[in-house]
Amino acid sequence: MKKIKHITILIFFIFCTSPKPKPRKPIIFKPISKEALASAVIYEANIRQYSNEGTFNAFAKDLNIIKEMGVKIIWFMPINPISKTKSKGPLGSYYAVSSYKKINPEFGTLEDFKKLVKKAHELGIYVIIDWVPGHTGWDHEWITNNDDYYIKNKNGDIIDPINPKTGNSFGWTDVADLNYDNLEMRNAMREAMIYWVKESNIDGFRIDQAYAIPKDFYDKTFSAIKKIKPVFLLAETDIYHPGGIDLINKFDASYDWPGHHLLKEIVKGEKNIEDWDKYQNSLFENYGKENILISFISNHDENSWNGTVQESFGKAAEAVIALQYTSPSMPLIYSGQEYDLNKRLLFFEKDSFSKIKGPAFKLLKKLGHLKNNNQALEIGIEGGEYKRIKTTKDKRIIAFQRTKGKDTLIFIANMNNDYSQFSMDFDAKLKRYQDLKEKQLSSSYQYDMKPWEFWILIK
C-alpha cells in the first residue's frame, strides 16, 4: 500500500508542477506584398461547381487541401447575384451581375463569405474577387434608376456589348453595356469596389475584360483602394489587347494567353521549341520583370468552351504544367484540375466533380511546394534569373536554368510526341526534385527522353 501511495503522490506532483502549455500566438496576417507574390500559386474558385452544395461554406471545408498545393491567392469567380432577365440557361452567367454590393444567395450570405475570407487569411491565403465593370445584367437596379449609366442605340434603347472590330453584337445578350462617359456611373462603380475591400477585407480584384475599360478609370479607382490596404490587381488582358503594355502597367498581373495558345500548338506539332524561345525573348523584352504573367493550362473559359486539360494537352499535360511552374510566371490552378477533372463543367447550370486525389493532385502538391520554397523560381523584380541551356535537337528539347542566391533549378523536357536523343554542353551534379536522388549531367553524355518526359533538378 505504501508503494501505491508514493506512486500516486509522485504522479500528482508531476501533474501539478509540469509547465502549463504556452498560449497560442495570434496569427499575424500580413498585407499582400511583392515578396508574397514572388512565390505564389493562384487558384480560381468556381463556387457553383466546386461542390454538390455549391456554397461558400462547402468550399471553406477544403481550404486546408487547397493550401497543400502551395496556393497563396484564391480568385473567386463573381460572387454577386445574377440577373434573371434575358438569362442564359437555368441559372445564368456569373458575369451578368444584378447588384455590385450584394452576395449571390445561391452561394450563401455575406457573413458566410466574410467567414471564408477570415479562414483563408488564418491559413496565410489571400482572397481576390472577380469584378465585372464593363456591363451588368438586365435586372441591375441601375437599369431602372440610372439608365444613363448605359450605352444606348439611336432609338434610345440600352444595348448589349458591341464588338468594335465588326460593329456587331458579341452575342452577350444577357448583359447591358455600361457607359464610361458617365462620371456618375464611374463613381458608383468605384464606391462598390471600395465597399468590398472595407466590408469583407478582400485582398484585391481580378478585372473582367480589363482592356475594355478606360485607363483613367483605373488610376483614380486603384489609388482610392490602395489607401485602404495593399491589394493584388489582376487584369484579364495581354499585350496584344487594346491598351497593351500601358494598361498592363496599371496592374500587378495579366494573362499569358499567347503562351497558352502557343503551348497548344507545340503539343499538336504545329509549332516547336524555337517558337517558344522567340516568344520568351519577346516577353523579357516587352514586359519587364515587374509585370507578373499568369500562366495556366485551364480556367473557366478554357474548360467550358474550348476543352478539358485532357482534350487540349493529352499525354503532354504534366510536362506543360511542369513548364508552367518553372518558367518565370505565376501558375494558376482551376477548380477541379487538381482532381484530374476530365469534363467540361456546365456554365449556365449546376454541375460538380468528384474529389479523388490522383496524379494531378500529387503533381500540383510537389510543384506547389517547390514554387513556394525554391528562390530560383521566384518572380518579380528580384525573381530568379532565367537562362536557356542549348541542346542538340533544340526544336524538340527545352532546357533552362533558374538561379537565385544559393538555389539553382534545371528544367529539361522533351516537348514532342516521339522519343528524343540529345546532348548539351552542361556539367553539374544535381538532385531530382521529387525524391532528391542524385542526377549527374555531363557534356559527354547522350540523353534519351520519352515523349513528354521532363526532369526538374535542383542543387
C-alpha positions as CSV (number, residue, x, y, z in Angstrom):
1,M,0.0,0.0,0.0
2,K,2.9,2.4,0.8
3,K,4.3,1.9,-2.7
4,I,0.9,2.7,-4.3
5,K,0.7,5.9,-2.2
6,H,4.2,7.0,-3.2
7,I,3.3,6.5,-6.9
8,T,0.1,8.4,-6.5
9,I,1.8,11.3,-4.8
10,L,4.5,11.3,-7.5
11,I,2.0,11.3,-10.3
12,F,0.1,14.1,-8.6
13,F,3.3,16.1,-8.1
14,I,4.4,15.8,-11.7
15,F,0.9,16.7,-13.0
16,C,0.7,19.8,-10.7
17,T,4.2,21.0,-11.3
18,S,4.5,20.4,-15.1
19,P,4.7,23.6,-17.1
20,K,1.5,24.9,-18.4
21,P,1.1,24.9,-22.2
22,K,2.0,28.2,-23.7
23,P,-0.9,30.2,-25.1
24,R,-1.1,30.1,-28.9
25,K,0.3,33.1,-30.5
26,P,-2.3,35.1,-32.5
27,I,-1.9,34.6,-36.3
28,I,-0.4,37.6,-37.9
29,F,-1.7,38.0,-41.4
30,K,0.5,40.4,-43.3
31,P,-1.0,42.5,-46.2
32,I,-0.2,41.3,-49.6
33,S,3.3,42.2,-50.8
34,K,5.7,41.7,-53.7
35,E,7.5,39.2,-51.5
36,A,4.3,37.1,-51.1
37,L,3.6,37.3,-54.8
38,A,7.1,36.2,-55.8
39,S,6.4,32.6,-54.8
40,A,2.7,32.4,-55.2
41,V,0.3,29.9,-56.8
42,I,-3.2,31.2,-57.6
43,Y,-6.4,29.1,-57.5
44,E,-9.5,30.0,-59.5
45,A,-12.5,29.0,-57.4
46,N,-15.8,28.2,-59.2
47,I,-18.1,28.1,-56.2
48,R,-21.2,26.9,-58.0
49,Q,-19.5,23.9,-59.4
50,Y,-16.8,23.2,-56.7
51,S,-19.1,21.1,-54.6
52,N,-22.6,19.5,-54.6
53,E,-23.8,22.2,-52.3
54,G,-22.2,25.0,-54.4
55,T,-21.7,27.2,-51.4
56,F,-19.0,29.3,-49.6
57,N,-19.3,27.0,-46.5
58,A,-18.7,23.9,-48.5
59,F,-15.7,25.4,-50.2
60,A,-14.3,26.6,-46.8
61,K,-14.1,23.0,-45.7
62,D,-11.4,22.3,-48.3
63,L,-9.1,25.4,-47.7
64,N,-6.5,23.2,-46.0
65,I,-6.4,20.9,-49.0
66,I,-6.0,23.9,-51.3
67,K,-3.2,25.2,-49.1
68,E,-1.4,21.9,-49.6
69,M,-0.9,22.8,-53.2
70,G,1.1,25.9,-52.3
71,V,-1.8,28.2,-53.1
72,K,-1.3,31.7,-51.7
73,I,-4.1,33.5,-53.6
74,I,-7.7,32.4,-54.3
75,W,-9.6,34.2,-57.0
76,F,-13.3,33.7,-56.6
77,M,-15.4,34.0,-59.8
78,P,-18.1,36.6,-59.4
79,I,-19.9,36.4,-56.1
80,N,-22.6,38.8,-56.9
81,P,-26.3,37.9,-57.6
82,I,-27.1,37.0,-61.2
83,S,-29.8,38.7,-63.3
84,K,-32.8,36.5,-64.4
85,T,-34.0,38.8,-67.2
86,K,-32.6,37.6,-70.5
87,S,-30.7,35.0,-68.5
88,K,-28.8,32.2,-70.3
89,G,-29.6,28.7,-69.1
90,P,-31.4,27.8,-65.8
91,L,-29.0,29.7,-63.5
92,G,-27.5,32.3,-65.8
93,S,-23.9,33.6,-66.2
94,Y,-21.8,34.7,-63.2
95,Y,-20.9,37.7,-65.3
96,A,-24.5,39.0,-65.6
97,V,-24.4,40.9,-62.3
98,S,-27.6,42.2,-60.9
99,S,-26.1,44.1,-58.0
100,Y,-22.5,45.1,-57.2
101,K,-23.0,45.3,-53.5
102,K,-24.8,42.1,-52.8
103,I,-24.0,38.4,-52.5
104,N,-25.4,35.7,-54.8
105,P,-27.8,33.8,-52.4
106,E,-27.0,30.7,-54.3
107,F,-23.6,30.7,-52.6
108,G,-24.7,31.8,-49.1
109,T,-24.7,35.0,-47.2
110,L,-22.4,38.0,-46.7
111,E,-21.5,36.6,-43.3
112,D,-20.6,33.2,-44.9
113,F,-18.3,35.0,-47.3
114,K,-16.6,37.1,-44.6
115,K,-16.0,33.9,-42.5
116,L,-14.5,32.3,-45.6
117,V,-12.1,35.2,-46.1
118,K,-11.2,35.2,-42.5
119,K,-10.4,31.5,-42.5
120,A,-8.3,31.9,-45.7
121,H,-6.4,34.7,-44.0
122,E,-5.7,32.5,-41.0
123,L,-4.1,29.9,-43.4
124,G,-2.0,32.6,-45.0
125,I,-4.1,32.7,-48.2
126,Y,-5.1,36.0,-49.9
127,V,-8.6,36.4,-51.5
128,I,-9.4,38.4,-54.6
129,I,-12.8,38.5,-56.3
130,D,-13.8,38.7,-59.9
131,W,-15.1,42.2,-60.8
132,V,-17.2,42.8,-63.9
133,P,-17.0,46.6,-64.6
134,G,-17.9,46.6,-68.3
135,H,-21.6,45.5,-68.2
136,T,-24.4,44.4,-65.9
137,G,-27.3,42.0,-66.1
138,W,-30.7,43.3,-67.2
139,D,-32.0,43.1,-63.6
140,H,-29.5,45.5,-62.2
141,E,-31.0,48.4,-60.2
142,W,-29.2,50.9,-62.5
143,I,-31.3,49.8,-65.5
144,T,-34.4,51.2,-63.8
145,N,-33.0,54.0,-61.7
146,N,-30.0,55.2,-63.8
147,D,-30.5,54.3,-67.4
148,D,-28.0,57.0,-68.5
149,Y,-25.3,54.7,-67.0
150,Y,-25.7,52.6,-70.1
151,I,-24.8,52.8,-73.8
152,K,-27.9,53.2,-76.0
153,N,-28.6,52.9,-79.7
154,K,-30.1,55.7,-81.8
155,N,-33.5,54.8,-80.7
156,G,-32.6,55.4,-77.0
157,D,-32.6,51.6,-76.1
158,I,-29.9,50.1,-73.9
159,I,-27.8,47.7,-75.8
160,D,-25.7,44.6,-75.2
161,P,-21.9,45.0,-75.8
162,I,-20.8,45.6,-79.4
163,N,-17.6,44.1,-80.9
164,P,-15.6,47.2,-82.0
165,K,-13.9,45.2,-84.8
166,T,-17.1,44.2,-86.5
167,G,-19.7,46.7,-85.2
168,N,-22.0,43.8,-84.4
169,S,-23.1,42.4,-81.1
170,F,-20.7,39.9,-79.3
171,G,-23.8,37.8,-78.7
172,W,-23.7,38.5,-75.0
173,T,-27.4,39.3,-74.9
174,D,-27.7,38.6,-71.2
175,V,-25.8,41.8,-70.3
176,A,-26.2,45.5,-70.8
177,D,-23.2,47.7,-71.8
178,L,-22.1,50.4,-69.4
179,N,-21.3,54.0,-70.5
180,Y,-17.9,55.2,-69.1
181,D,-18.6,58.7,-70.4
182,N,-21.0,59.0,-67.5
183,L,-18.9,60.2,-64.5
184,E,-21.6,59.4,-62.0
185,M,-21.6,55.8,-63.1
186,R,-17.8,55.7,-62.7
187,N,-18.1,57.0,-59.1
188,A,-20.8,54.4,-58.3
189,M,-18.6,51.6,-59.7
190,R,-15.6,52.9,-57.7
191,E,-17.6,53.0,-54.5
192,A,-18.8,49.5,-55.0
193,M,-15.3,48.2,-55.3
194,I,-14.2,50.1,-52.2
195,Y,-17.2,48.6,-50.4
196,W,-15.9,45.0,-50.8
197,V,-12.4,45.9,-49.6
198,K,-13.8,47.6,-46.5
199,E,-16.7,45.2,-45.8
200,S,-15.1,41.8,-46.3
201,N,-11.4,42.6,-46.1
202,I,-10.6,41.1,-49.5
203,D,-7.1,41.5,-50.9
204,G,-7.8,42.6,-54.5
205,F,-9.7,42.1,-57.7
206,R,-9.5,40.2,-61.0
207,I,-10.9,42.6,-63.5
208,D,-13.0,41.0,-66.2
209,Q,-12.3,42.4,-69.7
210,A,-9.8,44.9,-68.3
211,Y,-8.9,46.1,-71.8
212,A,-12.5,47.4,-72.4
213,I,-12.4,50.0,-69.6
214,P,-10.8,53.4,-69.9
215,K,-7.4,53.5,-68.4
216,D,-8.0,56.7,-66.5
217,F,-10.8,55.0,-64.5
218,Y,-8.2,52.6,-63.1
219,D,-5.9,55.5,-62.0
220,K,-8.4,57.1,-59.6
221,T,-10.0,53.8,-58.5
222,F,-6.8,51.9,-57.7
223,S,-5.4,54.9,-55.9
224,A,-8.5,55.1,-53.7
225,I,-8.4,51.3,-52.9
226,K,-4.7,51.3,-52.1
227,K,-5.3,54.0,-49.5
228,I,-7.3,51.3,-47.6
229,K,-4.8,48.5,-47.8
230,P,-2.3,46.9,-50.3
231,V,-4.1,44.8,-52.9
232,F,-3.4,42.5,-55.8
233,L,-4.8,43.6,-59.1
234,L,-5.1,41.0,-61.9
235,A,-6.2,42.1,-65.4
236,E,-7.9,39.9,-67.9
237,T,-5.8,41.2,-70.8
238,D,-2.5,40.7,-72.5
239,I,-0.1,42.8,-74.5
240,Y,-2.0,42.2,-77.8
241,H,-5.3,43.6,-76.4
242,P,-6.2,47.3,-76.6
243,G,-4.1,49.3,-74.2
244,G,-1.1,47.0,-74.5
245,I,1.7,47.4,-72.0
246,D,0.5,50.8,-70.8
247,L,-2.7,49.2,-69.5
248,I,-0.8,46.2,-68.1
249,N,1.5,48.5,-66.1
250,K,-1.5,49.7,-64.1
251,F,-1.9,46.1,-62.7
252,D,0.2,43.7,-60.8
253,A,-0.5,40.8,-63.2
254,S,-2.1,39.9,-66.5
255,Y,-2.8,36.7,-68.5
256,D,-0.4,34.8,-70.7
257,W,-3.0,33.9,-73.3
258,P,-0.4,33.9,-76.2
259,G,1.8,31.5,-74.3
260,H,-1.2,29.2,-73.5
261,H,-2.1,29.1,-77.2
262,L,1.5,28.5,-78.3
263,L,1.8,25.5,-76.0
264,K,-1.3,24.0,-77.5
265,E,0.3,24.4,-80.9
266,I,3.5,22.8,-79.8
267,V,1.6,19.8,-78.4
268,K,-0.2,19.5,-81.7
269,G,3.1,19.6,-83.6
270,E,2.2,22.9,-85.3
271,K,5.0,24.8,-83.5
272,N,8.2,23.9,-81.8
273,I,10.7,25.0,-79.1
274,E,12.3,27.5,-81.4
275,D,8.9,29.3,-81.4
276,W,8.8,29.0,-77.6
277,D,12.2,30.6,-77.3
278,K,11.2,33.5,-79.6
279,Y,8.1,34.1,-77.5
280,Q,10.0,34.0,-74.2
281,N,12.5,36.5,-75.6
282,S,9.6,38.8,-76.6
283,L,8.2,38.6,-73.1
284,F,11.5,39.7,-71.5
285,E,11.8,42.5,-74.0
286,N,8.2,43.8,-73.8
287,Y,7.1,43.2,-70.2
288,G,9.9,43.7,-67.8
289,K,10.3,41.7,-64.6
290,E,7.8,43.8,-62.6
291,N,4.9,42.6,-64.7
292,I,3.6,39.2,-63.4
293,L,2.3,36.8,-66.0
294,I,-0.4,34.3,-65.0
295,S,0.3,31.0,-66.8
296,F,-2.4,28.4,-67.0
297,I,-3.4,25.1,-68.5
298,S,-7.1,25.6,-67.8
299,N,-9.5,28.2,-66.5
300,H,-13.3,28.7,-66.6
301,D,-13.4,29.8,-70.2
302,E,-11.0,27.2,-71.5
303,N,-12.7,24.3,-69.6
304,S,-16.3,25.2,-70.5
305,W,-15.8,26.3,-74.1
306,N,-12.6,25.0,-75.5
307,G,-12.0,21.7,-73.8
308,T,-10.6,19.9,-70.8
309,V,-6.9,19.6,-70.0
310,Q,-7.0,16.1,-71.5
311,E,-8.7,17.4,-74.7
312,S,-6.2,20.2,-75.1
313,F,-3.0,18.6,-73.9
314,G,-3.5,14.9,-73.7
315,K,-0.3,13.0,-72.6
316,A,1.7,16.3,-72.7
317,A,-0.3,17.7,-69.7
318,E,2.2,17.0,-66.9
319,A,5.1,18.3,-68.9
320,V,3.2,21.5,-69.8
321,I,2.2,22.0,-66.1
322,A,5.8,21.5,-65.0
323,L,7.0,24.0,-67.6
324,Q,4.3,26.4,-66.3
325,Y,5.6,26.2,-62.7
326,T,9.3,26.5,-63.6
327,S,9.0,29.3,-66.1
328,P,9.0,33.0,-64.9
329,S,5.3,33.2,-64.2
330,M,2.6,32.7,-61.5
331,P,0.9,29.4,-62.1
332,L,-2.9,29.1,-62.0
333,I,-5.0,26.1,-60.9
334,Y,-8.7,25.9,-62.0
335,S,-11.3,24.3,-59.8
336,G,-11.2,20.5,-60.3
337,Q,-7.9,20.5,-62.2
338,E,-6.3,19.1,-59.0
339,Y,-8.7,16.1,-59.2
340,D,-7.9,15.2,-62.8
341,L,-11.1,16.9,-64.0
342,N,-11.9,15.4,-67.3
343,K,-15.2,17.0,-68.1
344,R,-16.4,20.4,-69.4
345,L,-18.2,22.0,-66.5
346,L,-21.6,23.4,-67.4
347,F,-21.5,27.2,-67.3
348,F,-25.2,28.3,-67.0
349,E,-26.4,25.5,-64.8
350,K,-25.4,23.4,-61.8
351,D,-22.6,20.9,-62.2
352,S,-19.9,19.3,-59.9
353,F,-17.0,16.9,-60.0
354,S,-15.6,14.1,-57.8
355,K,-12.8,14.9,-55.4
356,I,-10.5,11.9,-55.6
357,K,-6.8,12.7,-55.2
358,G,-4.9,11.2,-58.1
359,P,-1.9,12.0,-60.3
360,A,-2.8,15.7,-60.8
361,F,-3.0,16.4,-57.0
362,K,0.2,14.7,-56.3
363,L,2.0,16.7,-59.1
364,L,0.5,20.0,-58.1
365,K,1.3,19.5,-54.5
366,K,5.0,18.8,-55.3
367,L,5.3,21.6,-57.7
368,G,3.5,24.0,-55.4
369,H,5.9,23.2,-52.6
370,L,8.8,23.8,-55.0
371,K,7.4,27.1,-56.2
372,N,6.9,28.3,-52.6
373,N,10.3,27.3,-51.3
374,N,12.9,27.5,-54.1
375,Q,14.1,31.0,-54.5
376,A,15.2,30.3,-58.1
377,L,11.5,30.1,-59.1
378,E,10.6,33.5,-57.6
379,I,9.2,36.1,-60.0
380,G,9.1,39.9,-60.0
381,I,11.9,42.5,-59.8
382,E,14.1,40.3,-57.6
383,G,13.0,37.0,-59.1
384,G,15.2,34.1,-60.2
385,E,17.2,34.5,-63.4
386,Y,16.2,32.5,-66.5
387,K,19.0,31.2,-68.8
388,R,18.4,28.9,-71.7
389,I,20.6,25.8,-72.0
390,K,21.4,24.9,-75.6
391,T,20.9,21.3,-76.6
392,T,21.0,19.4,-79.8
393,K,17.6,18.8,-81.3
394,D,16.6,22.2,-80.0
395,K,13.3,22.1,-81.8
396,R,12.2,19.3,-79.5
397,I,14.1,19.8,-76.3
398,I,13.6,22.7,-73.9
399,A,16.3,23.2,-71.2
400,F,16.8,26.1,-69.0
401,Q,18.4,27.2,-65.7
402,R,16.8,29.3,-63.0
403,T,19.0,30.7,-60.3
404,K,18.8,33.0,-57.2
405,G,21.1,33.1,-54.2
406,K,22.1,29.6,-53.3
407,D,19.2,28.0,-55.2
408,T,19.6,26.5,-58.7
409,L,17.0,24.7,-60.7
410,I,17.3,22.9,-64.1
411,F,14.3,22.1,-66.2
412,I,14.6,19.8,-69.2
413,A,11.7,18.4,-71.2
414,N,11.1,16.5,-74.5
415,M,8.2,18.6,-75.8
416,N,7.5,16.1,-78.6
417,N,5.4,13.1,-79.2
418,D,8.4,10.9,-80.2
419,Y,11.5,9.6,-78.3
420,S,14.4,12.0,-78.5
421,Q,18.1,11.6,-78.1
422,F,20.2,14.8,-77.4
423,S,23.3,16.2,-75.7
424,M,24.0,19.5,-74.1
425,D,27.1,21.4,-73.0
426,F,26.3,21.4,-69.3
427,D,28.0,19.7,-66.4
428,A,26.6,19.5,-62.9
429,K,25.7,17.1,-60.1
430,L,22.1,17.8,-59.0
431,K,19.2,16.1,-57.3
432,R,15.7,15.2,-58.7
433,Y,13.2,17.4,-57.1
434,Q,10.7,14.6,-56.4
435,D,12.9,12.2,-54.4
436,L,16.3,14.0,-54.0
437,K,18.1,11.2,-55.8
438,E,21.4,12.3,-57.4
439,K,21.5,13.0,-61.1
440,Q,24.7,13.8,-63.0
441,L,24.6,16.0,-66.0
442,S,27.6,16.0,-68.4
443,S,28.5,17.4,-71.7
444,S,29.9,14.0,-72.6
445,Y,26.5,12.2,-72.2
446,Q,23.9,11.5,-74.7
447,Y,20.4,11.6,-73.1
448,D,17.3,9.7,-74.0
449,M,13.9,11.0,-73.2
450,K,10.4,9.5,-73.7
451,P,7.7,11.6,-75.3
452,W,6.7,14.4,-73.0
453,E,9.2,13.3,-70.3
454,F,10.6,16.1,-68.1
455,W,13.2,16.5,-65.4
456,I,13.3,19.0,-62.7
457,L,16.7,19.0,-61.0
458,I,17.8,21.1,-58.0
459,K,21.0,21.9,-56.3
